[in-house]
């Protein structure tokens, strides 16, 4: 019954989920406390007390129409609050008409791609990348063009110059990045803006910068995340509250559209149409209200920083090579074996659940998600030490 295309895609689907499922098997054998699962970016903390309080108030109150359909773009008051917050960050005159509420950032990315892609159009993806990007692009008849980043995991302008052709309709940026945790510098983004303008003139096209921003509030050491809306005329910011408010299961996010885009009203109408016809109809009504009333809440950055620093120092002491992340909650060390899949399989012997870099379009590395308890990280140290010893990493 299943389509051949889906059958093939299943064979190439997410290593993240595959390792998570392997973790479920190991937990049944060894017990939860003996399995060190760093496979999935699923925040381990609960929503902030104020967020939970607001949710209880909304559910127990008597707000008329709370559970009815909203406009396809989303609740107007919620969009107005979010627009005001985005406008303050980017310095542009955004109103509620520039916001489309979505079913998480994943839903938002699919809405944007549906709205801009003709069959065979190209989207640039920077490797390493969140693996689902390739499927999202394919969903809407597009073609992924993968461009490797620099050794420090920032956009490589020389590579991009060659990768951008006349069918290019957009480029996906993800900063702070999954899986590296790297935050793209303002200088790099400005240089990329100049390159894109040059390419648009060369081909007589418009190239949309699609910024995937679920980790934008999760940054360390006073690092600043530059708003793409401030840098790129043709840009959208796609965000979610999965990480910032610890609400991944509620599937709530938004698209913020630069008011500088040509025919911006037509573009937004296309997004709203795609939101409806992809079957989302509108984002969850209750949670639109909740997140728009919780915009001042921030994730526990200092706790994540503590986990990052402990994990990074532990791995460095064992001989692993890794770029220290500026944000998000991932480490992306170089694999001590050329075959990163084999390395991840070796780690399973010690009940360590890691994800090979191959799953992010970047073989030779592996990803660790440290959005787990600090005790899990500390207790995993003997397992990492045994793995490092097996591979003679200190020699």
BADO-151030 format. One record per residue (C-alpha): residue number from 0; residue in three letters; chain; z, y, x. Coordinates in steps of 0.02 Angstrom, whole numbers, plus 50000, padded with zeros to 5 digits. Last residue first. Layout:
residues N
PT  pos  code  unit     pz     py     px
PT  NUM   ala     A      Z      Y      X
...
//
This chain:
residues 395
PT  pos  code  unit     pz     py     px
PT  394   unk     A  51136  50405  52388
PT  393   unk     A  51229  50485  52244
PT  392   unk     A  51105  50421  52114
PT  391   unk     A  51116  50238  52161
PT  390   unk     A  51039  50192  51992
PT  389   unk     A  51180  50072  51946
PT  388   unk     A  51305  50201  52008
PT  387   unk     A  51231  50336  51895
PT  386   unk     A  51245  50219  51745
PT  385   unk     A  51425  50175  51789
PT  384   unk     A  51469  50359  51807
PT  383   unk     A  51383  50399  51643
PT  382   unk     A  51486  50264  51556
PT  381   unk     A  51646  50324  51640
PT  380   unk     A  51609  50502  51578
PT  379   unk     A  51580  50455  51396
PT  378   unk     A  51762  50481  51351
PT  377   unk     A  51752  50664  51398
PT  376   unk     A  51598  50696  51290
PT  375   unk     A  51667  50599  51143
PT  374   unk     A  51832  50692  51160
PT  373   unk     A  51740  50859  51152
PT  372   unk     A  51674  50808  50983
PT  371   unk     A  51487  50806  50957
PT  370   unk     A  51359  50947  50957
PT  369   unk     A  51319  50897  51136
PT  368   unk     A  51142  50837  51102
PT  367   unk     A  51076  50758  51263
PT  366   unk     A  50890  50754  51297
PT  365   unk     A  50795  50658  51430
PT  364   unk     A  50667  50706  51562
PT  363   unk     A  50518  50626  51650
PT  362   unk     A  50400  50638  51504
PT  361   unk     A  50385  50806  51414
PT  360   unk     A  50302  50794  51243
PT  359   unk     A  50470  50800  51157
PT  358   unk     A  50485  50612  51124
PT  357   unk     A  50426  50581  51302
PT  356   unk     A  50582  50672  51357
PT  355   unk     A  50680  50516  51312
PT  354   unk     A  50825  50532  51188
PT  353   unk     A  51002  50479  51236
PT  352   unk     A  51126  50358  51156
PT  351   unk     A  51249  50295  51288
PT  350   unk     A  51325  50126  51243
PT  349   unk     A  51332  50078  51428
PT  348   unk     A  51188  49954  51414
PT  347   unk     A  51100  50087  51309
PT  346   unk     A  51085  50194  51465
PT  345   unk     A  50961  50070  51539
PT  344   unk     A  50851  50093  51385
PT  343   unk     A  50858  50282  51408
PT  342   unk     A  50802  50260  51589
PT  341   unk     A  50660  50146  51536
PT  340   unk     A  50599  50279  51414
PT  339   unk     A  50613  50411  51552
PT  338   unk     A  50495  50314  51665
PT  337   unk     A  50501  50410  51829
PT  336   unk     A  50683  50359  51842
PT  335   unk     A  50820  50487  51882
PT  334   unk     A  50767  50575  51720
PT  333   unk     A  50772  50764  51735
PT  332   unk     A  50907  50840  51627
PT  331   unk     A  50878  50921  51456
PT  330   unk     A  51047  50977  51389
PT  329   unk     A  51062  51025  51207
PT  328   unk     A  51174  51132  51098
PT  327   unk     A  51073  51291  51066
PT  326   unk     A  51086  51428  51199
PT  325   unk     A  51071  51481  51380
PT  324   unk     A  51049  51303  51444
PT  323   unk     A  51084  51256  51626
PT  322   unk     A  50924  51183  51696
PT  321   unk     A  50964  51003  51744
PT  320   unk     A  50962  50888  51895
PT  319   unk     A  51079  50737  51883
PT  318   unk     A  51176  50693  52042
PT  317   unk     A  51341  50634  51970
PT  316   unk     A  51426  50801  51999
PT  315   unk     A  51282  50887  51909
PT  314   unk     A  51312  50774  51759
PT  313   unk     A  51497  50815  51749
PT  312   unk     A  51467  51001  51777
PT  311   unk     A  51338  51007  51637
PT  310   unk     A  51447  50908  51517
PT  309   unk     A  51602  51015  51547
PT  308   unk     A  51504  51178  51538
PT  307   unk     A  51408  51131  51381
PT  306   unk     A  51563  51070  51291
PT  305   unk     A  51658  51229  51330
PT  304   unk     A  51506  51333  51279
PT  303   unk     A  51501  51241  51113
PT  302   unk     A  51683  51287  51084
PT  301   unk     A  51649  51468  51133
PT  300   unk     A  51500  51478  51014
PT  299   unk     A  51594  51420  50860
PT  298   unk     A  51452  51470  50741
PT  297   unk     A  51447  51647  50671
PT  296   unk     A  51484  51715  50497
PT  295   unk     A  51417  51889  50460
PT  294   unk     A  51274  51823  50355
PT  293   unk     A  51390  51735  50233
PT  292   unk     A  51344  51817  50066
PT  291   unk     A  51158  51780  50094
PT  290   unk     A  51207  51601  50137
PT  289   unk     A  51298  51572  49972
PT  288   unk     A  51171  51655  49858
PT  287   unk     A  51025  51556  49926
PT  286   unk     A  51139  51404  49922
PT  285   unk     A  51157  51406  49733
PT  284   unk     A  50971  51426  49702
PT  283   unk     A  50909  51289  49817
PT  282   unk     A  50741  51353  49886
PT  281   unk     A  50600  51375  49762
PT  280   unk     A  50452  51272  49703
PT  279   unk     A  50475  51154  49854
PT  278   unk     A  50326  51054  49792
PT  277   unk     A  50199  51105  49923
PT  276   unk     A  50121  51205  49781
PT  275   unk     A  50267  51323  49759
PT  274   unk     A  50304  51367  49940
PT  273   unk     A  50117  51374  49974
PT  272   unk     A  50095  51505  49835
PT  271   unk     A  50241  51606  49904
PT  270   unk     A  50168  51600  50079
PT  269   unk     A  49997  51651  50016
PT  268   unk     A  50072  51796  49919
PT  267   unk     A  50157  51847  50082
PT  266   unk     A  49988  51852  50170
PT  265   unk     A  49907  51950  50029
PT  264   unk     A  50047  52079  50038
PT  263   unk     A  50035  52087  50228
PT  262   unk     A  49850  52131  50226
PT  261   unk     A  49861  52159  50414
PT  260   unk     A  50032  52111  50483
PT  259   unk     A  50143  52263  50524
PT  258   unk     A  50273  52217  50390
PT  257   unk     A  50325  52072  50501
PT  256   unk     A  50371  51926  50389
PT  255   unk     A  50543  51843  50379
PT  254   unk     A  50534  51662  50324
PT  253   unk     A  50694  51586  50255
PT  252   unk     A  50820  51444  50264
PT  251   unk     A  50914  51317  50159
PT  250   unk     A  50909  51128  50171
PT  249   unk     A  51087  51089  50110
PT  248   unk     A  51110  50944  50230
PT  247   unk     A  51102  51054  50384
PT  246   unk     A  51241  51171  50324
PT  245   unk     A  51340  51205  50483
PT  244   unk     A  51333  51395  50456
PT  243   unk     A  51232  51442  50612
PT  242   unk     A  51162  51267  50637
PT  241   unk     A  51086  51222  50469
PT  240   unk     A  51073  51403  50413
PT  239   unk     A  50886  51412  50438
PT  238   unk     A  50760  51528  50516
PT  237   unk     A  50574  51558  50522
PT  236   unk     A  50527  51724  50602
PT  235   unk     A  50350  51781  50568
PT  234   unk     A  50231  51872  50682
PT  233   unk     A  50069  51969  50697
PT  232   unk     A  50130  52133  50773
PT  231   unk     A  50227  52043  50909
PT  230   unk     A  50375  52117  51004
PT  229   unk     A  50498  52180  50872
PT  228   unk     A  50460  52038  50751
PT  227   unk     A  50488  51918  50896
PT  226   unk     A  50670  51973  50902
PT  225   unk     A  50739  51954  51077
PT  224   unk     A  50885  51834  51094
PT  223   unk     A  51018  51909  51208
PT  222   unk     A  51119  51813  51338
PT  221   unk     A  51301  51870  51343
PT  220   unk     A  51355  51708  51429
PT  219   unk     A  51306  51595  51285
PT  218   unk     A  51189  51585  51135
PT  217   unk     A  51202  51500  50965
PT  216   unk     A  51154  51637  50842
PT  215   unk     A  50966  51610  50864
PT  214   unk     A  50982  51421  50854
PT  213   unk     A  50881  51395  50693
PT  212   unk     A  50744  51513  50757
PT  211   unk     A  50568  51442  50744
PT  210   unk     A  50457  51591  50788
PT  209   unk     A  50279  51581  50723
PT  208   unk     A  50169  51703  50819
PT  207   unk     A  50009  51724  50717
PT  206   unk     A  49843  51744  50809
PT  205   unk     A  49712  51859  50731
PT  204   unk     A  49530  51837  50779
PT  203   unk     A  49385  51934  50855
PT  202   unk     A  49375  51808  50998
PT  201   unk     A  49400  51922  51148
PT  200   unk     A  49499  52052  51051
PT  199   unk     A  49620  51921  50986
PT  198   unk     A  49632  51846  51160
PT  197   unk     A  49680  52013  51238
PT  196   unk     A  49810  52044  51103
PT  195   unk     A  49880  51870  51135
PT  194   unk     A  49894  51904  51322
PT  193   unk     A  49982  52071  51295
PT  192   unk     A  50105  51989  51176
PT  191   unk     A  50137  51850  51303
PT  190   unk     A  50184  51981  51432
PT  189   unk     A  50305  52057  51306
PT  188   unk     A  50379  51885  51271
PT  187   unk     A  50402  51849  51456
PT  186   unk     A  50487  52016  51486
PT  185   unk     A  50602  51990  51335
PT  184   unk     A  50660  51826  51412
PT  183   unk     A  50639  51660  51323
PT  182   unk     A  50806  51574  51290
PT  181   unk     A  50815  51399  51364
PT  180   unk     A  50920  51267  51274
PT  179   unk     A  50801  51133  51338
PT  178   unk     A  50770  51022  51184
PT  177   unk     A  50759  51123  51070
PT  176   unk     A  50738  51302  51130
PT  175   unk     A  50839  51457  51101
PT  174   unk     A  50701  51509  51074
PT  173   unk     A  50567  51407  50987
PT  172   unk     A  50393  51483  50989
PT  171   unk     A  50249  51412  50887
PT  170   unk     A  50076  51486  50922
PT  169   unk     A  49947  51531  50792
PT  168   unk     A  49770  51527  50725
PT  167   unk     A  49677  51466  50880
PT  166   unk     A  49498  51420  50834
PT  165   unk     A  49421  51541  50962
PT  164   unk     A  49522  51466  51106
PT  163   unk     A  49697  51484  51177
PT  162   unk     A  49734  51346  51303
PT  161   unk     A  49662  51430  51458
PT  160   unk     A  49763  51590  51439
PT  159   unk     A  49911  51483  51387
PT  158   unk     A  49912  51391  51553
PT  157   unk     A  49911  51556  51649
PT  156   unk     A  50044  51629  51535
PT  155   unk     A  50167  51486  51562
PT  154   unk     A  50295  51504  51422
PT  153   unk     A  50472  51473  51488
PT  152   unk     A  50537  51299  51531
PT  151   unk     A  50606  51344  51704
PT  150   unk     A  50473  51236  51787
PT  149   unk     A  50348  51332  51681
PT  148   unk     A  50291  51276  51508
PT  147   unk     A  50159  51147  51463
PT  146   unk     A  50030  51194  51330
PT  145   unk     A  49999  51071  51188
PT  144   unk     A  49855  51110  51071
PT  143   unk     A  49895  51040  50898
PT  142   unk     A  49752  51028  50773
PT  141   unk     A  49769  51084  50594
PT  140   unk     A  49731  50995  50432
PT  139   unk     A  49890  51047  50343
PT  138   unk     A  50001  50897  50374
PT  137   unk     A  49932  50887  50551
PT  136   unk     A  50023  51047  50596
PT  135   unk     A  50186  50981  50523
PT  134   unk     A  50161  50814  50612
PT  133   unk     A  50141  50899  50782
PT  132   unk     A  50290  51012  50751
PT  131   unk     A  50398  50859  50712
PT  130   unk     A  50420  50827  50898
PT  129   unk     A  50528  50979  50934
PT  128   unk     A  50442  51042  51091
PT  127   unk     A  50439  51019  51279
PT  126   unk     A  50304  51075  51285
PT  125   unk     A  50238  51234  51204
PT  124   unk     A  50137  51211  51045
PT  123   unk     A  49978  51310  51014
PT  122   unk     A  49906  51293  50839
PT  121   unk     A  49722  51258  50814
PT  120   unk     A  49608  51266  50662
PT  119   unk     A  49517  51104  50621
PT  118   unk     A  49535  51119  50433
PT  117   unk     A  49587  51298  50388
PT  116   unk     A  49766  51342  50426
PT  115   unk     A  49859  51502  50378
PT  114   unk     A  49957  51469  50217
PT  113   unk     A  49991  51285  50245
PT  112   unk     A  50056  51324  50419
PT  111   unk     A  50176  51456  50352
PT  110   unk     A  50241  51343  50213
PT  109   unk     A  50261  51196  50332
PT  108   unk     A  50362  51303  50451
PT  107   unk     A  50473  51363  50309
PT  106   unk     A  50507  51187  50247
PT  105   unk     A  50561  51137  50422
PT  104   unk     A  50663  51298  50437
PT  103   unk     A  50764  51247  50284
PT  102   unk     A  50703  51229  50106
PT  101   unk     A  50634  51405  50099
PT  100   unk     A  50674  51585  50047
PT   99   unk     A  50529  51704  50072
PT   98   unk     A  50573  51874  50144
PT   97   unk     A  50457  52025  50166
PT   96   unk     A  50469  52077  49982
PT   95   unk     A  50658  52088  50003
PT   94   unk     A  50632  52238  50118
PT   93   unk     A  50593  52252  50302
PT   92   unk     A  50572  52421  50386
PT   91   unk     A  50571  52367  50569
PT   90   unk     A  50712  52389  50695
PT   89   unk     A  50717  52204  50741
PT   88   unk     A  50902  52163  50719
PT   87   unk     A  50943  52291  50583
PT   86   unk     A  50786  52240  50489
PT   85   unk     A  50838  52056  50495
PT   84   unk     A  51008  52097  50419
PT   83   unk     A  50933  52209  50284
PT   82   unk     A  50801  52078  50243
PT   81   unk     A  50937  51945  50224
PT   80   unk     A  51033  52050  50099
PT   79   unk     A  50876  52094  50002
PT   78   unk     A  50819  51912  49999
PT   77   unk     A  50984  51857  49924
PT   76   unk     A  50974  51994  49792
PT   75   unk     A  50795  51945  49746
PT   74   unk     A  50829  51758  49729
PT   73   unk     A  50685  51662  49806
PT   72   unk     A  50500  51679  49844
PT   71   unk     A  50460  51561  49701
PT   70   unk     A  50562  51671  49583
PT   69   unk     A  50722  51578  49537
PT   68   unk     A  50731  51419  49435
PT   67   unk     A  50897  51391  49349
PT   66   unk     A  51061  51334  49426
PT   65   unk     A  51152  51500  49434
PT   64   unk     A  51077  51559  49269
PT   63   unk     A  51231  51658  49219
PT   62   unk     A  51368  51663  49352
PT   61   unk     A  51520  51584  49270
PT   60   unk     A  51626  51540  49419
PT   59   unk     A  51682  51369  49479
PT   58   unk     A  51528  51334  49584
PT   57   unk     A  51512  51510  49653
PT   56   unk     A  51697  51525  49692
PT   55   unk     A  51701  51354  49775
PT   54   unk     A  51552  51402  49883
PT   53   unk     A  51632  51567  49930
PT   52   unk     A  51789  51475  49988
PT   51   unk     A  51687  51351  50089
PT   50   unk     A  51597  51494  50175
PT   49   unk     A  51763  51582  50208
PT   48   unk     A  51836  51422  50283
PT   47   unk     A  51691  51406  50405
PT   46   unk     A  51571  51261  50375
PT   45   unk     A  51629  51097  50454
PT   44   unk     A  51604  51051  50636
PT   43   unk     A  51504  50902  50701
PT   42   unk     A  51335  50990  50700
PT   41   unk     A  51191  50864  50684
PT   40   unk     A  51071  50882  50829
PT   39   unk     A  51047  50694  50845
PT   38   unk     A  51044  50579  50997
PT   37   unk     A  51205  50609  51093
PT   36   unk     A  51292  50453  51028
PT   35   unk     A  51428  50387  51141
PT   34   unk     A  51480  50218  51070
PT   33   unk     A  51653  50149  51108
PT   32   unk     A  51746  50259  50982
PT   31   unk     A  51631  50206  50840
PT   30   unk     A  51662  50020  50858
PT   29   unk     A  51576  49897  50975
PT   28   unk     A  51462  49793  50863
PT   27   unk     A  51446  49902  50708
PT   26   unk     A  51438  50056  50817
PT   25   unk     A  51295  49979  50918
PT   24   unk     A  51187  49956  50763
PT   23   unk     A  51219  50134  50702
PT   22   unk     A  51178  50196  50876
PT   21   unk     A  51011  50109  50870
PT   20   unk     A  50977  50208  50711
PT   19   unk     A  51015  50370  50803
PT   18   unk     A  50901  50315  50945
PT   17   unk     A  50755  50288  50826
PT   16   unk     A  50792  50450  50735
PT   15   unk     A  50779  50551  50895
PT   14   unk     A  50629  50450  50956
PT   13   unk     A  50535  50527  50810
PT   12   unk     A  50377  50448  50748
PT   11   unk     A  50232  50375  50846
PT   10   unk     A  50227  50205  50760
PT    9   unk     A  50266  50288  50594
PT    8   unk     A  50116  50401  50623
PT    7   unk     A  50001  50250  50635
PT    6   unk     A  50063  50178  50470
PT    5   unk     A  50052  50352  50395
PT    4   unk     A  49869  50363  50444
PT    3   unk     A  49835  50188  50383
PT    2   unk     A  49900  50234  50210
PT    1   unk     A  50038  50123  50140
PT    0   unk     A  50000  50000  50000
//
